[in-house]
Amino acid sequence: MDLSIILTYRCNSKCSMCYIWKYPTNPKYEIDLETLKKLPDGFDYINLTGGEPTLREDLAEICDSLYPKAKTLEISTNGLNVNKILPIVKKYPNIKIRISLEGIGYTNDLIRGEKNGYEIKKEGMQKLIDAGGCDLGFATTFQDENIDQIVEIFKYTNNLNIEMATSALHNAFQFHKNDNYIYDRKRVAKKVENLIIEMLKTNKPKNWFRAYLNLGLIKKILGQDRLHACTQGTDSVFIDPWGDVYACNVRNDLLMGNLNKQSWDEIYYGEKAKEIRKMVSICPQNCWMVSSAKTSIRSRIHYKIPKFKVIYWVLLNKLKITLNLKINFEKYIDYNDIKDDSQINKRVFYLNETFKKQLQGQESKNYKQLDKYFNR
């Protein structure tokens, strides 16, 4: 199974789609190394995320502790503090690093509120490559402002021989906001088709299966049902900075327990967890993010082997691309079935804005309720 650990809500970006940076945690009360040592061995993936995980002074020690507990350990970072990661990559060359990149040049800087962020990320990625990193990549969130650049981002990553992870604009309690949406769903969804085709053109099987994940993102963007049932709470869970364990990072009512107060077995195998999994089985949210998508397409044979349905789609459409045939996306996607947003608010950008931050504690979490935003 997979595990995502939100090490901190402190962040030095000012993203328009995530307000973590407005509500930082007090470092004194963030989940500590001793608590993380309570986690058992045998995870498929552990993702260290935030906020910005490089703001943790003990990130290297956390990696030392958790690296043996997972087949793959990942750090999800904004890439503005790569020098903090370099010694970790040199020590563990196969650690997975994903740097958030929301566009080329000014587009990234505007969306993420990062002055000169694009250039800093480019330079930082090259440092990680030179340091011998074996599993490096950028992560991009599809939205109206960057959708015309996603193929360019993919070609850039492909030229560097690194990976491109993708998601679509969505809501989550982790973001401390619940009004993310895409203005023109059909236009954004159609643009993803071009990325799928480019991924299938490559000689990397990883890209072929990412093409399938992006097919699921088209459905998510349009507000349609998932390609596969969600298995959050069973195959993947989230831990927030205070040790609270949730089935996912979208619904703040799916709380399974607290790692500071309970053992992992008490949380994961307890009666509360069973109740939460029943709630997940009827959840109308229809999320399709990396954490919930990759686990749902896995076969039960091995965590790196997808289900037969997925393999069939990939091989069939890879063959079509190889033979210069067109993929009939309408066979998989009904573009006439588009969720209608009756209320929308203009996105706000913070690149040149200052904002007073509000320190939050475990008893004053600024998690937003998502009830009326299902399917966004």
For each residue, the residues with C-beta under 8 A, 3 or more apart:
1: 43 44 234 235 236 237 295
2: 43 44 45 46 47 235 236 237 291 294 295
3: 39 43 45 46 47 70 236 237 238 239
4: 46 47 49 236 237 238 239 249 291
5: 31 36 46 47 48 49 238 239
6: 9 49 50 51 174 238 239 240 241 249
7: 30 31 48 49 50 51 53 56 59 62 241
8: 11 24 25 27 30 50 51 52 53 55 56 241
9: 6 20 23 24 25 50 51 176 241 360
10: 21 24 25 27 50 51 52 55
11: 8 20 21 24 50 51 52 55 78
12: 21 52 55 78 80 81
13: 21 52 78 80 100 112 113 114 117
14: 21 112 113 114 350 351 353 355
15: 18 19 20 21 102 111 112 113 350
16: 110 111 112 113 347 348 349 350
17: 111 141 143 169 175 177 180 347
18: 15 21 174 175 176 177
19: 15 22 23 175 176 177
20: 9 11 15 23 24 50 51 174 175 176
21: 10 11 12 13 14 15 18 24 51 113 357
22: 19 176 355 357 358
23: 9 19 20 176 357 358 359 360 366
24: 8 9 10 11 20 21 51 357 359 360
25: 8 9 10 29 30 51 241 242 359 360 361
26: 29 30 359 361
27: 8 10 30 56 57
28:
29: 25 26 241 242 361 362
30: 7 8 25 26 27 56 241 242
31: 5 7 35 36 239 240 241 242 243 259 260
32: 35 36 58
33: 36 37 58 61 62 65
34: 37 38
35: 31 32 38 243 259 260
36: 5 31 32 33 39 62 65 66 259
37: 33 34 65
38: 34 35 259 263 264
39: 3 36 43 66 69 259 264
40: 43 69 264 265
41: 68 69
42: 69
43: 1 2 3 39 40 46 69 70 71
44: 1 2 70 71 72 303
45: 2 3 70 71 72 73 74
46: 2 3 4 5 43 66 69 70 72 73 74
47: 2 3 4 5 74 75 76 291
48: 5 7 53 59 62 63 66 73 74 75 76
49: 4 5 6 7 53 75 76
50: 6 7 8 9 10 11 20 53 55 76
51: 6 7 8 9 10 11 20 21 24 25 55 241
52: 8 10 11 12 13 55 77 78 80 81
53: 7 8 48 49 50 56 59 75 76 77
54: 59 75 77 80 81 84 85
55: 8 10 11 12 50 51 52 81
56: 7 8 27 30 53 59 62
57: 27
58: 32 33 61 62
59: 7 48 53 54 56 62 63 75 84 85 88
60: 63 64 87 88
61: 33 58 64 65
62: 7 33 36 48 56 58 59 65 66
63: 48 59 60 66 67 73 75 88 91 92 95
64: 60 61 67
65: 33 36 37 61 62 68 69
66: 36 39 46 48 62 63 69 70 73
67: 63 64 70 73 92 95
68: 41 65
69: 39 40 41 42 43 46 65 66
70: 3 43 44 45 46 66 67 73
71: 43 44 45 303
72: 44 45 46 94 96 135
73: 45 46 48 63 66 67 70 92 95 96
74: 45 46 47 48 95 96 97 98
75: 47 48 49 53 54 59 63 85 88 95 96 97 98
76: 47 48 49 50 53 98 100 139
77: 52 53 54 80 81 82 85 97 98 99 100
78: 11 12 13 52 81 99 100 112 114 117 121
79: 82 99 100 101 117 120 121 124 125
80: 12 13 52 54 77 114 117 120 121 124
81: 12 52 54 55 77 78 84 85
82: 77 79 85 86 99 123 124 125 127 128
83: 86 127
84: 54 59 81 88
85: 54 59 75 77 81 82 88 89 97 128
86: 82 83 89 90 127 128 131
87: 60 90 91
88: 59 60 63 75 84 85 91 92 95
89: 85 86 92 93 95 97 128 131 132 133
90: 86 87 93 131 132
91: 63 87 88
92: 63 67 73 88 89 95
93: 89 90 132 133 134
94: 72 134 135
95: 63 67 73 74 75 88 89 92 133 135
96: 72 73 74 75 135 137
97: 74 75 77 85 89 128 133 135 136 137
98: 74 75 76 77 137 138 139 163 165
99: 77 78 79 82 121 124 125 136 137 138 139
100: 13 76 77 78 79 112 138 139 140 141
101: 79 108 118 121 138 139 140 153
102: 15 107 108 111 112 140 141 143 145 146
103: 106 107 108 110 111 118 140 145 146 149 153
104: 107 108 118 149 152 153 156
105: 108 109 118
106: 103 109 110 118
107: 102 103 104 110 111 145 146 149
108: 101 102 103 104 105 111 112 114 117 118 121 146
109: 105 106 112 113 114 115 116 117 118 351
110: 16 103 106 107 113 145 349 351
111: 15 16 17 102 103 107 108 143 145 146 349
112: 13 14 15 16 78 100 102 108 109 117
113: 13 14 15 16 21 109 110 349 350 351 353
114: 13 14 78 80 108 109 117 118 120 351
115: 109 351
116: 109 119 120
117: 13 78 79 80 108 109 112 114 120 121
118: 101 103 104 105 106 108 109 114 121 122
119: 116 122 123
120: 79 80 114 116 117 123 124
121: 78 79 80 99 101 108 117 118 124 125 138
122: 118 119 125 126
123: 82 119 120 126 127
124: 79 80 82 99 120 121 127 128
125: 79 82 99 121 122 128 129 136 138 160 162
126: 122 123 129 130
127: 82 83 86 123 124 130 131
128: 82 85 86 89 97 124 125 131 133 136
129: 125 126 133 136 160 162
130: 126 127
131: 86 89 90 127 128
132: 89 90 93
133: 89 93 95 97 128 129 136
134: 93 94
135: 72 94 95 96 97 163
136: 97 99 125 128 129 133 162 163
137: 96 97 98 99 157 162 163 164 165
138: 98 99 100 101 121 125 153 157 162 163 164 165
139: 76 98 99 100 101 164 165 166 167
140: 100 101 102 103 146 150 153 164 165 166 167
141: 17 100 102 146 166 167 168 169
142: 146 147 150 166 167 168 169 182 188 191 192 217 221
143: 17 102 111 146 147 168 169 182 188
144: 147 182 183 184 187 188
145: 102 103 107 110 111 347
146: 102 103 107 108 111 140 141 142 143 149 150
147: 142 143 144 150 187 188 191 192
148: 191
149: 103 104 107 146 152 153
150: 140 142 146 147 153 154 166 191 192 194 195
151: 154 155 194 195 198
152: 104 149 155 156
153: 101 103 104 138 140 149 150 156 157 164
154: 150 151 157 158 164 195 198 199
155: 151 152 158 159 198
156: 104 152 153 159 160
157: 137 138 153 154 160 162 163 164
158: 154 155 161 164 202
159: 155 156
160: 125 129 156 157
161: 158
162: 125 129 136 137 138 157
163: 98 135 136 137 138 157 206
164: 137 138 139 140 153 154 157 158 210
165: 98 137 138 139 140 210 290
166: 139 140 141 142 150 195 210 213 214 217
167: 139 140 141 142 170 217 289 290
168: 141 142 143 182 188 217 220 221 288
169: 17 141 142 143 180 181 182
170: 167 180 220 250 287 289 376
171: 175 177 178 179 180 250 368 370 373 376
172: 175 249 250 370
173: 176 246 249 250 251 252 367 368 370
174: 6 18 20 238 240 249 250
175: 17 18 19 20 171 172 178 180 368
176: 9 18 19 20 22 23 173 366 367 368
177: 17 18 19 171 180 368
178: 171 175 368 369 370 373
179: 171 345 373
180: 17 169 170 171 175 177 376
181: 169 341 344 376
182: 142 143 144 168 169 185 188 221
183: 144 344
184: 144 187 188
185: 182 188 189 221 222 223 338 339
186: 189 190 222 335 338
187: 144 147 184 190 191
188: 142 143 144 147 168 182 184 185 191 192 221
189: 185 186 192 193 218 221 222 333 335
190: 186 187 193 335
191: 142 147 148 150 187 188 194 195
192: 142 147 150 188 189 195 196 214 217 218 221
193: 189 190 196 197 218 327 329
194: 150 151 191 197 198
195: 150 151 154 166 191 192 198 199 211 214
196: 192 193 199 200 211 214 215 327
197: 193 194 200 201 211 321 327
198: 151 154 155 194 195 201 202
199: 154 195 196 202 207 208 210 211 214
200: 196 197 207 208 211 317 318 321 327
201: 197 198 321
202: 158 198 199 207 208
203:
204: 207 208
205: 208 209
206: 163 209 210
207: 199 200 202 204 210 211
208: 199 200 202 204 205 211 212 314 318
209: 205 206 212 213 306 310 314
210: 164 165 166 199 206 207 213 214
211: 195 196 197 199 200 207 208 214 215 314 317
212: 208 209 215 216 297 306 310 313 314
213: 166 209 210 216 217 288 290 293 294 297
214: 166 192 195 196 199 210 211 217 218
215: 196 211 212 218 219 227 313 332 333
216: 212 213 219 220 226 227 228 288 293
217: 142 166 167 168 192 213 214 220 221 288
218: 189 192 193 214 215 221 222 329 333
219: 215 216 222 224 225 226 227 286 288 333
220: 168 170 216 217 223 224 226 286 287 288
221: 142 168 182 185 188 189 192 217 218
222: 185 186 189 218 219 333 335 337 338 339
223: 185 220 286 338 339 375 376
224: 219 220 286 333 334 337 339
225: 219 286
226: 216 219 220 229 230 286 287 288 296
227: 215 216 219 288 296 297
228: 216 293 296 297 307
229: 226 281 296
230: 226 248 280 281 283 285 287 292 296
231: 234 235 236 280 292 295 296
232: 235 236 237 247 248 254 280 287 291 292 295
233: 236 237 247 248 254 256 273 276 277 280
234: 1 231 277 280
235: 1 2 231 232 295 296 298
236: 1 2 3 4 231 232 233 248 291 292 295
237: 1 2 3 4 232 233 245 246 247 248 256 268
238: 3 4 5 6 174 245 246 247 248 249 291
239: 3 4 5 6 31 243 244 245 246 259
240: 6 31 174 243 244 246 365
241: 6 7 8 9 25 29 30 31 51
242: 25 29 30 31 258 260 361 362
243: 31 35 239 240 258 259 260 261
244: 239 240 255 257 258 259 362
245: 237 238 239 255 256 257 258 259 267
246: 173 237 238 239 240 249 251 252 254 255 256
247: 232 233 237 238 251 254 256 276 277 279 280
248: 230 232 233 236 237 238 251 254 280 287 291 292
249: 4 6 172 173 174 238 246 291
250: 170 171 172 173 174 285 287 370
251: 173 246 247 248 254 283 285 370
252: 173 246 255 365 367 368 369 370
253: 279
254: 232 233 246 247 248 251 276 279 280
255: 244 245 246 252 272 276
256: 233 237 245 246 247 267 268 270 272 273 276
257: 244 245 261 262 266 267 270 272 273
258: 242 243 244 245 261 262 267
259: 31 35 36 38 39 239 243 244 245 262 264 267
260: 31 35 242 243
261: 243 257 258
262: 257 258 259 266 267 270
263: 38 266 267
264: 38 39 40 259 267 268
265: 40 268 269
266: 257 262 263 269 270
267: 245 256 257 258 259 262 263 264 270 272 273
268: 237 256 264 265 273
269: 265 266 273
270: 256 257 262 266 267 273 274
271: 274 275
272: 255 256 257 267 275 276
273: 233 256 257 267 268 269 270 276 277
274: 270 271 277 278
275: 271 272 278 279
276: 233 247 254 255 256 272 273 279 280
277: 233 234 247 273 274 280 281
278: 274 275 281 282
279: 247 253 254 275 276 282 283
280: 230 231 232 233 234 247 248 254 276 277 283
281: 229 230 277 278
282: 278 279
283: 230 251 279 280
284: 374 375
285: 230 250 251 370 374 375
286: 219 220 223 224 225 226 374 375
287: 170 220 226 230 232 248 250 292
288: 168 213 216 217 219 220 226 227 292 293
289: 167 170 292 293
290: 165 167 213 293 294
291: 2 4 47 232 236 238 248 249 294 295
292: 230 231 232 236 248 287 288 289 295 296
293: 213 216 228 288 289 290 296 297
294: 2 213 290 291 297 298
295: 1 2 231 232 235 236 291 292 298
296: 226 227 228 229 230 231 235 292 293
297: 212 213 227 228 293 294 306 307 310
298: 235 294 295 303 304 305 306 307
299: 302 305 306 307 308
300:
301: 305
302: 299 305
303: 44 71 298
304: 298
305: 298 299 301 302
306: 209 212 297 298 299 310 311 314
307: 228 297 298 299 310 311
308: 299 311 312
309: 312 313
310: 209 212 297 306 307 313 314
311: 306 307 308 314 315
312: 308 309 315 316
313: 212 215 309 310 316 317
314: 208 209 211 212 306 310 311 317 318
315: 311 312 318 319
316: 312 313 319 320
317: 200 211 313 314 320 321 327
318: 200 208 314 315 321 322
319: 315 316 322 323
320: 316 317 323 325 326 327
321: 197 200 201 317 318 324 325 327
322: 318 319
323: 319 320
324: 321
325: 320 321
326: 320
327: 193 196 197 200 317 320 321
328: 331 332
329: 193 218 332 333
330: 333 334 335
331: 328
332: 215 328 329
333: 189 215 218 219 222 224 329 330
334: 224 330 337
335: 186 189 190 222 330 338
336:
337: 222 224 334
338: 185 186 222 223 335
339: 185 222 223 224 375 376
340:
341: 181 344 376
342:
343:
344: 181 183 341
345: 179
346:
347: 16 17 145
348: 16
349: 16 110 111 113 353
350: 14 15 16 113 353 355
351: 14 109 110 113 114 115
352:
353: 14 113 349 350
354:
355: 14 22 350
356:
357: 21 22 23 24
358: 22 23 366
359: 23 24 25 26
360: 9 23 24 25 364 365 366
361: 25 26 29 242 364 365
362: 29 242 244 365
363:
364: 360 361
365: 240 252 360 361 362
366: 23 176 358 360
367: 173 176 252
368: 171 173 175 176 177 178 252
369: 178 252
370: 171 172 173 178 250 251 252 285 373 374
371: 374
372:
373: 171 178 179 370 376
374: 284 285 286 370 371
375: 223 284 285 286 339
376: 170 171 180 181 223 339 341 373
